[in-house]
């Protein structure tokens, strides 16, 4: 993650986009400090989110990490609409529905696997009461 952040910063300077940052700060309607704080906190929260996803991959599974990422991507537009009064359009609705469908499919498959594991466990515990000749 640190390497990708460093590569992004190098790309910013190599491409020359750093020259437009001062103009962007001046045009930002909430002021220069708000612009810088927005960039810093966005970068910091993305770093934390990436570290958390990596932790989920190592501790649980990559599939679970993807499911949580989808759930996260589902919640973000809802919060954007509620907190920032963002407008919702058809693409956001479709993306939201697909993410919810994927999450519910994962949960249902997990439920089915759990039920099957319980059945297999109960089958293994049954003891045969066959007759023994002495």
Sine and cosine of phi, psi and omega as CSV:
sin_phi,cos_phi,sin_psi,cos_psi,sin_omega,cos_omega
0.00,0.00,-0.64,0.77,0.03,-1.00
-0.92,0.40,-0.60,0.80,0.02,-1.00
-0.90,0.43,-0.69,0.72,0.01,-1.00
-0.92,0.39,-0.58,0.81,0.07,-1.00
-0.90,0.43,-0.70,0.71,0.05,-1.00
-0.88,0.48,-0.66,0.75,0.02,-1.00
-0.90,0.43,-0.60,0.80,0.04,-1.00
-0.91,0.41,-0.65,0.76,0.01,-1.00
-0.92,0.40,-0.67,0.74,0.05,-1.00
-0.88,0.48,-0.69,0.73,0.03,-1.00
-0.88,0.47,-0.59,0.80,0.05,-1.00
-0.87,0.49,-0.69,0.73,-0.03,-1.00
-0.98,0.20,-0.60,0.80,-0.01,-1.00
-0.92,0.39,-0.63,0.77,-0.04,-1.00
-0.97,0.24,-0.30,0.96,-0.01,-1.00
1.00,0.04,0.08,1.00,0.01,-1.00
-0.92,0.38,-0.31,0.95,0.00,-1.00
-0.90,0.44,-0.37,0.93,-0.01,-1.00
-0.93,0.36,-0.43,0.90,-0.03,-1.00
-1.00,0.00,-0.10,0.99,-0.04,-1.00
-0.88,0.47,-0.65,0.76,-0.01,-1.00
-0.89,0.46,-0.67,0.75,0.02,-1.00
-0.91,0.41,-0.66,0.75,0.02,-1.00
-0.89,0.46,-0.64,0.77,0.03,-1.00
-0.89,0.45,-0.66,0.75,-0.01,-1.00
-0.92,0.39,-0.59,0.81,-0.04,-1.00
-0.99,0.14,-0.23,0.97,0.01,-1.00
-0.92,0.40,0.84,-0.54,-0.17,-0.99
-0.92,0.39,-0.34,0.94,-0.02,-1.00
-0.99,-0.10,0.02,1.00,0.06,-1.00
0.97,-0.24,0.20,-0.98,-0.06,-1.00
-0.92,0.39,-0.66,0.75,-0.03,-1.00
-0.90,0.44,-0.68,0.73,0.03,-1.00
-0.89,0.45,-0.61,0.79,0.02,-1.00
-0.89,0.46,-0.75,0.66,-0.01,-1.00
-0.91,0.42,-0.68,0.73,0.01,-1.00
-0.89,0.45,-0.61,0.79,0.04,-1.00
-0.88,0.47,-0.72,0.69,0.02,-1.00
-0.90,0.44,-0.71,0.70,-0.04,-1.00
-0.90,0.43,-0.75,0.66,-0.04,-1.00
-0.94,0.34,-0.53,0.85,0.09,-1.00
-0.90,0.43,-0.71,0.70,0.02,-1.00
-0.89,0.45,-0.68,0.73,-0.03,-1.00
-0.91,0.42,-0.69,0.72,0.00,-1.00
-0.93,0.38,-0.56,0.83,0.06,-1.00
-0.92,0.39,-0.61,0.79,0.05,-1.00
-0.89,0.46,-0.70,0.72,0.01,-1.00
-0.90,0.43,-0.67,0.74,0.01,-1.00
-0.90,0.44,-0.67,0.75,0.02,-1.00
-0.91,0.42,-0.63,0.77,0.05,-1.00
-0.91,0.42,-0.64,0.77,0.04,-1.00
-0.90,0.44,-0.67,0.74,0.04,-1.00
-0.91,0.42,-0.63,0.78,0.05,-1.00
-0.90,0.44,-0.64,0.77,0.05,-1.00
-0.89,0.46,-0.65,0.76,0.05,-1.00
-0.90,0.44,-0.62,0.78,0.02,-1.00
-0.89,0.47,-0.71,0.70,-0.05,-1.00
-0.96,0.26,-0.56,0.83,-0.07,-1.00
-1.00,-0.01,-0.56,0.83,-0.07,-1.00
-0.90,-0.43,-0.99,0.10,0.05,-1.00
-0.20,-0.98,0.31,-0.95,0.02,-1.00
-0.93,0.36,-0.55,0.83,0.03,-1.00
-0.89,0.45,-0.70,0.71,0.01,-1.00
-0.89,0.45,-0.60,0.80,0.04,-1.00
-0.88,0.47,-0.66,0.75,0.03,-1.00
-0.92,0.40,-0.64,0.77,0.02,-1.00
-0.89,0.45,-0.71,0.71,0.03,-1.00
-0.91,0.41,-0.62,0.79,0.06,-1.00
-0.88,0.48,-0.66,0.75,0.05,-1.00
-0.91,0.41,-0.64,0.77,0.03,-1.00
-0.90,0.43,-0.63,0.78,0.06,-1.00
-0.89,0.46,-0.69,0.73,0.02,-1.00
-0.94,0.35,-0.36,0.93,0.06,-1.00
-0.98,0.20,-0.64,0.77,-0.06,-1.00
-0.96,0.27,-0.56,0.83,-0.07,-1.00
-0.84,0.54,-0.74,0.67,0.03,-1.00
-0.90,0.43,-0.55,0.83,0.04,-1.00
-0.90,0.44,-0.71,0.70,0.04,-1.00
-0.91,0.42,-0.59,0.81,0.03,-1.00
-0.90,0.44,-0.62,0.78,0.03,-1.00
-0.93,0.36,-0.68,0.73,-0.05,-1.00
-0.96,0.28,-0.70,0.72,-0.11,-0.99
-0.99,0.10,-0.75,0.66,-0.10,-0.99
-0.99,-0.17,0.05,1.00,-0.02,-1.00
0.83,0.56,0.66,0.76,0.02,-1.00
-0.94,0.34,0.53,-0.85,0.03,-1.00
-0.99,0.14,0.63,-0.77,0.01,-1.00
-0.97,-0.25,0.69,-0.72,0.01,-1.00
-0.83,-0.56,-0.03,-1.00,-0.08,-1.00
-0.88,0.47,-0.61,0.79,0.00,-1.00
-0.90,0.43,-0.66,0.75,0.02,-1.00
-0.91,0.42,-0.64,0.77,0.00,-1.00
-0.90,0.43,-0.71,0.70,0.00,-1.00
-0.90,0.44,-0.69,0.73,0.04,-1.00
-0.88,0.47,-0.65,0.76,0.04,-1.00
-0.88,0.47,-0.74,0.67,-0.01,-1.00
-0.89,0.45,-0.67,0.74,0.03,-1.00
-0.91,0.42,-0.64,0.77,0.03,-1.00
-0.91,0.41,-0.67,0.74,0.04,-1.00
-0.90,0.44,-0.67,0.74,0.02,-1.00
-0.87,0.49,-0.71,0.71,0.03,-1.00
-0.88,0.47,-0.68,0.74,0.01,-1.00
-0.91,0.42,-0.72,0.70,0.01,-1.00
-0.91,0.41,-0.58,0.81,0.06,-1.00
-0.90,0.44,-0.66,0.75,0.04,-1.00
-0.89,0.45,-0.71,0.70,-0.02,-1.00
-0.90,0.43,-0.65,0.76,0.01,-1.00
-0.91,0.41,-0.67,0.74,0.04,-1.00
-0.90,0.43,-0.62,0.79,0.06,-1.00
-0.89,0.45,-0.65,0.76,0.05,-1.00
-0.89,0.46,-0.72,0.70,0.01,-1.00
-0.89,0.46,-0.67,0.74,0.03,-1.00
-0.89,0.45,-0.62,0.78,0.02,-1.00
-0.91,0.41,-0.66,0.75,0.03,-1.00
-0.90,0.44,-0.66,0.75,0.01,-1.00
-0.92,0.40,-0.64,0.77,0.02,-1.00
-0.90,0.44,-0.62,0.79,0.04,-1.00
-0.91,0.41,-0.65,0.76,0.03,-1.00
-0.91,0.42,-0.69,0.72,0.01,-1.00
-0.90,0.44,-0.61,0.80,0.00,-1.00
-0.93,0.37,-0.67,0.75,-0.01,-1.00
-0.94,0.34,-0.53,0.85,0.06,-1.00
-0.92,0.39,-0.58,0.82,-0.02,-1.00
-0.96,0.27,-0.37,0.93,-0.04,-1.00
-1.00,0.08,-0.30,0.95,0.00,-1.00
-0.93,0.36,0.75,-0.66,-0.03,-1.00
-0.97,-0.23,0.72,-0.70,0.02,-1.00
-0.95,0.32,0.75,-0.66,0.00,-1.00
-0.97,-0.25,0.73,0.68,-0.01,-1.00
-0.94,0.33,0.40,-0.92,0.00,-1.00
-0.98,0.17,0.59,-0.81,0.01,-1.00
-0.89,-0.45,0.82,-0.58,0.04,-1.00
-0.99,0.13,0.74,-0.67,0.05,-1.00
-0.92,-0.40,0.00,0.00,0.00,0.00
